[in-house]
Amino acid sequence: MRAAARRLRKTLGRRGIALALLGSAKVCFGLGYALQPDPRPVGLGLLTRFADIRCWSSVWIICGIVTFACAWLRVGRDGLGFMAALVPPFVWGSAFLWGAVTGEYPRGLAIAAWYGIGHVGLILLLATMPEYSVPRPARKARR
């Protein structure tokens, strides 16, 4: 089992592991709304004006599948995965921010900040992470 885990880690690398985790989480989040939709989700009025919550859950699922699939690509070709990972939290965070600004959902400001910092910020950080980082050579002490 350890050999398989090492092989998988070597195949995916650091960026691939991040994409696989992000993609899996997005699919699970989308399935949660697709299988048990709330008839009137609080704070998402901007989105539900245009489409049902199941439609918006499919955005999470599709972007999660794209993100997960890009985990298997080489570094430099995985950018689409990070872009796909950004779409759902950016859209939902914007909807919560709109709900806070219009007064529909006052708590939306905190949730929008959470999406912005916790999701979008983290994804942007992971997208800039190099696959392999080499530590600086140690300085020789002067005598």
C-alpha positions, -999 to +999 in steps of 0.1 A: +000+000+000+028+024+008+045+017-026+012+026-043+009+058-023+045+068-031+040+060-068+008+081-069+026+110-051+054+108-076+030+108-105+009+137-093+035+158-076+027+186-052+005+206-076-013+175-088-021+165-053-035+199-046-056+198-078-069+163-070-079+174-034-096+206-047-114+188-074-127+161-051-139+186-026-157+206-053-175+176-066-186+166-031-198+201-024-218+202-057-233+168-050-245+180-017-266+207-033-276+185-062-289+156-041-305+176-013-313+211-027-325+238-003-357+253-019-346+288-009-308+289-001-300+319+021-277+345+006-276+331-029-306+351-042-285+366-070-277+332-084-312+317-079-328+346-099-311+332-130-312+294-124-322+268-099-297+258-072-292+224-089-279+242-120-254+261-098-244+229-081-235+215-115-210+243-119-193+230-088-194+194-101-182+202-136-154+225-124-144+198-098-142+172-125-120+195-147-098+203-117-094+167-108-086+157-144-060+184-147-042+169-116-029+142-140-013+167-164+023+178-164+033+210-147+028+239-170-003+222-186-023+222-153-033+258-154-068+250-166-073+230-134-065+260-113-087+283-134-116+258-131-110+256-093-114+294-091-148+297-108-172+282-082-159+299-051-155+332-069-191+331-082-206+320-048-185+345-029-197+373-053-233+362-047-228+363-009-212+397-012-241+410-033-265+396-007-246+416+020-245+448+000-283+447-008-292+438+027-308+405+017-282+385+038-262+406+062-239+377+072-230+374+035-200+397+040-183+373+063-190+343+040-178+363+010-146+370+028-143+334+037-147+323+001-123+351-011-096+343+014-101+306+022-108+294-013-097+319-040-066+331-021-055+296-014-060+284-050-040+314-062-013+305-038-013+269-049-012+279-086+021+297-080+037+269-060+066+254-078+066+216-082+099+212-065+117+237-043+154+234-037+166+247-004+195+272-004+229+257+002+242+262+037+267+289+043+301+279+054+311+295+087+340+319+086+369+312+108 
